[in-house]
Amino acid sequence: MFLFNIQANVTLAASGWSLPDKPSHLPGNLENVSTSLTEWLLGFIVSIAVLTLIWGGLQYVGSSGDQDKARNAKQTIKYALMGLIIAGIAYATVRIVVTGIL
């Protein structure tokens, strides 16, 4: 697939073809649409992660000294924090790409 993409780009560049300034099938401002969608998804993911953090904290408090329950609660908290970090990295990546390309 990668080689096909390279071949297509070379062929199109050799023929002098280029993308139009503003394709007619795209919404008015692609940057605004992608930003709005990205921010909505980030808000949704952060909400789920915060609820998962709260759930893990409640599990930890309610473990009452049971090592298995405490370990499961710690894993829940760890995975929720990892989800927040991944969501932040994904948001930053999308913002860099959108502002760099568009």
MODELLER restraints for C-alpha pairs under 7 A, 6 or more apart:
rsr = mdl.restraints
at = mdl.atoms
rsr.add(forms.Gaussian(group=physical.xy_distance, feature=features.Distance(at['CA:31:A'], at['CA:98:A']), mean=6.41, stdev=0.5))
rsr.add(forms.Gaussian(group=physical.xy_distance, feature=features.Distance(at['CA:31:A'], at['CA:102:A']), mean=6.34, stdev=0.5))
rsr.add(forms.Gaussian(group=physical.xy_distance, feature=features.Distance(at['CA:38:A'], at['CA:91:A']), mean=6.92, stdev=0.5))
rsr.add(forms.Gaussian(group=physical.xy_distance, feature=features.Distance(at['CA:42:A'], at['CA:87:A']), mean=6.68, stdev=0.5))
rsr.add(forms.Gaussian(group=physical.xy_distance, feature=features.Distance(at['CA:46:A'], at['CA:84:A']), mean=6.38, stdev=0.5))
rsr.add(forms.Gaussian(group=physical.xy_distance, feature=features.Distance(at['CA:49:A'], at['CA:80:A']), mean=5.17, stdev=0.5))
rsr.add(forms.Gaussian(group=physical.xy_distance, feature=features.Distance(at['CA:49:A'], at['CA:83:A']), mean=6.63, stdev=0.5))
rsr.add(forms.Gaussian(group=physical.xy_distance, feature=features.Distance(at['CA:49:A'], at['CA:84:A']), mean=6.37, stdev=0.5))
rsr.add(forms.Gaussian(group=physical.xy_distance, feature=features.Distance(at['CA:52:A'], at['CA:80:A']), mean=6.00, stdev=0.5))
rsr.add(forms.Gaussian(group=physical.xy_distance, feature=features.Distance(at['CA:53:A'], at['CA:77:A']), mean=5.27, stdev=0.5))
rsr.add(forms.Gaussian(group=physical.xy_distance, feature=features.Distance(at['CA:53:A'], at['CA:80:A']), mean=5.84, stdev=0.5))
rsr.add(forms.Gaussian(group=physical.xy_distance, feature=features.Distance(at['CA:56:A'], at['CA:73:A']), mean=4.81, stdev=0.5))
rsr.add(forms.Gaussian(group=physical.xy_distance, feature=features.Distance(at['CA:56:A'], at['CA:74:A']), mean=6.84, stdev=0.5))
rsr.add(forms.Gaussian(group=physical.xy_distance, feature=features.Distance(at['CA:56:A'], at['CA:76:A']), mean=5.28, stdev=0.5))
rsr.add(forms.Gaussian(group=physical.xy_distance, feature=features.Distance(at['CA:56:A'], at['CA:77:A']), mean=5.23, stdev=0.5))
rsr.add(forms.Gaussian(group=physical.xy_distance, feature=features.Distance(at['CA:57:A'], at['CA:73:A']), mean=6.84, stdev=0.5))
rsr.add(forms.Gaussian(group=physical.xy_distance, feature=features.Distance(at['CA:59:A'], at['CA:73:A']), mean=5.39, stdev=0.5))
rsr.add(forms.Gaussian(group=physical.xy_distance, feature=features.Distance(at['CA:60:A'], at['CA:70:A']), mean=5.20, stdev=0.5))
rsr.add(forms.Gaussian(group=physical.xy_distance, feature=features.Distance(at['CA:60:A'], at['CA:73:A']), mean=5.08, stdev=0.5))
rsr.add(forms.Gaussian(group=physical.xy_distance, feature=features.Distance(at['CA:63:A'], at['CA:69:A']), mean=5.26, stdev=0.5))
rsr.add(forms.Gaussian(group=physical.xy_distance, feature=features.Distance(at['CA:63:A'], at['CA:70:A']), mean=5.53, stdev=0.5))
